[in-house]
Amino acid sequence: MTTLPKVEGLNHSEVATPHPEVVALVPRLVEGEVLDLGCGTGRHALYLQQQGFPVTAWDSDARAVECLTQLSTQTSGSRVTVATHDLNHHRFNGQYHAIMAVDTLMYLNPAVIGQLIADMQAATLKGGYNLIICAMHDEHHPSPMTFPFSFNSGELSHYYRRWHIVHYHEQQVAWTPPTSPTTPISLRFATLLAQKISIKEL
């Protein structure tokens, strides 16, 4: 879902390392498919493929999707199913063990966020996980970048009030824009990992 640098001829060594939250999620996963929303050139899809998980990966950037398709065929491991979808207009269902949207929702139309999260929740198998990392609106620390969407404090966790929230935090981080990979900026992010288990079952 991001505006990407040139991807022609990109190789594995040039794909960004996976987010630590994605790396930490892997030991929690059992056999099952993972859906990566806003996959870009595949920093998470390729990592999960190498860990042995089948992955479905979507992005609206056709160049990034083409690049990921090429890279995934060069990697030993499980399959990666890649497609071009604009999440502003794409409804979906399915049966995924985990669905993640890392640095994705902030590029979407605010009007679609509620339905998109509902689709993520409905398409997650019981016991599965949702991982969301997204920029926040912070009036005390105005963002140096403007995004179409950002969460207010507590808004993301409220969507998952009926799930088991494994962890949730809001914090200022040094974030590297994909269009300027050498210039980190300070942004406030909401990070949520939630499991599809009723609170009553805990």
N, C-alpha and C positions, 0 to 999 in steps of 0.2 A: 504493500500500500504506500510505499515511500517513493520519493523522487530519488532515483539512483544514479550513481556515477556510471561511466561507460562500462559495459559488461562484456563487450566482445573480447573473446580470448581469455576470459577470466579462468583461473585455475584454482584448485583446492587451497593452495597456500594463501590466496588473496581473499578468500571468503572469511568474513569476520568470525572470531571465536564465539561459541554459544554463550548466551547470557548465563550467569551463575545460577539463576533460578531454574533454568531448564536443566542444567547439569544436576542440580539437587533434586529435581523431580524424578529423574530416571530410576533411582533405586526404589521408588514407590510404585513404579509401573509393573504390571504383569503383562503377560502376552496379550496383545490387542493393538488396534490401530490408533494412531495419533493424527489429529487434524491441526495443521499449522495455518492460521489465518494471517494473511499479510506476510507471506514467507520470504519476500525479497529474493535474493540470489541463493538462499538456502542455508544460512548459518545454523539454523536449528533443524531443518529437515534432513540435511546431510549428516549432522551429528547423530540424530535419532536413528537414521538408516544404519550408520556404522555400529550403533548399539544393538541392532537387530530388530528394530520396530518397523512395521509397515507404516508408511506415512502418506497422508493426503495433504498436499500443499497448494494453497491458492494465493494469487496476487493479481492486482489489476494491471501491473506493468508487464506487458507482453515480452519485453526484452529480458527482464529478470526471470520470467517463467521459462523462456527459451534457454537461458543460461543454466538454470537449475536442472532442466530436463537433460541437458548435455552432461553436466557434472554427475548427476545421479546414476547415469549409465556407466560411468567410470569407477564407481564405488562398489566394492563388494559389500554385501549385506542384504537387507530386506528391500522390498520394492518401494519406490516413491511415485505416487500418482500426482502429477502436476497439472494444474488447469488455470486458465485466466478467468477470474471472476471479480466483478466490482461489488464489494460488500455493501455499497450504498443501495444496491438494487437486487441482491442475490439472497433469497430465502433458502434455507436448507434444513435437512434432517439427516438421520443416520444413526449409527451405533458405534461411537468412538470411546475408547478407554480414557483418552485425554484430549482436550481441546485447548489450544493456547493462542492468545492474541498478545504478542509482545511488541510494544511500540507500534500498534496498529490502529486502535480505536480513535486515537487523537487526529487521524487524517480523515475521519468519516464525518458525514453529515450528522449533527446532533440528533436529528429527528429519527434516525434509524437505530440508535444505540440500544434502546430498551428492547426492541424486537430482536436485534442481533444477539443480545445476551440471552433472551428467552430461547432462541434457536440453539445457542450453545448448550444451554442447560438441558433442553429436551433431547438433544442428540448425544448426550453423554450417558453411557451405561451406568447403572447403579454401582456405586463404589468407585467410579471413575473421577477424574479431576478436571477442573478448569483453572488455567493459569492466565491471569490478565495483568499486564503492566502498561500503565498509561499516564500521560502527563496530567497534572492537576492545575486547576485555577487557584492561584495564591495571591491574594491582594496585598499581602505583606512583602512578597518577593515577586514582583512582576516578571513574567517570562520574557527573555530576550527574543523569543520566537513566538509567532502567532500560529496557533493550530485551529482548525475548524471546530474541534471538540476538546474539552478537558473536564475531568471530574471535579466536583466540589468535595470538600472534606466529608468523609463518611458515606458518600453516595455509592461508591462501588461496593462496599461491604454490605450496604442495605439490600442490594440486588440478591445477595447470597445469604440472607438472614435465615432461610429455611434449610441451608446446607451446613455441613460441618466446615467451618473456616479453619484450615490448618494454620495459616498465618496471614496476617494483613498488616501492612504498615504504610505510612505516608512519610516520605522523607526527601530532603534535598540531596540530589546526586549530581555528579559530573557526567553529563550525557554527551555523546559524540554524534552530531547530526550526520546522516548518511551522505549528504551533499558536501560536507566539509569534515572528512574523517580525522583531520589533524588538529581540529580546534574544538575541544570540549567546552560545553557551556553548563552553567548551573541551573538545574530545573527541579521542581518538586514533582515526584512521581507517587502514584498509588500502586502498590503491588499486592496482589491477592492470589493465594492458592486455596482452593476450596474443593472438598470432596462431596460427591453426591450421596450423602448418607443423612437420613433424617436425624435431627437432634435427639429425638426420642430413642434412636437406636444406639446411641453412644453409651 
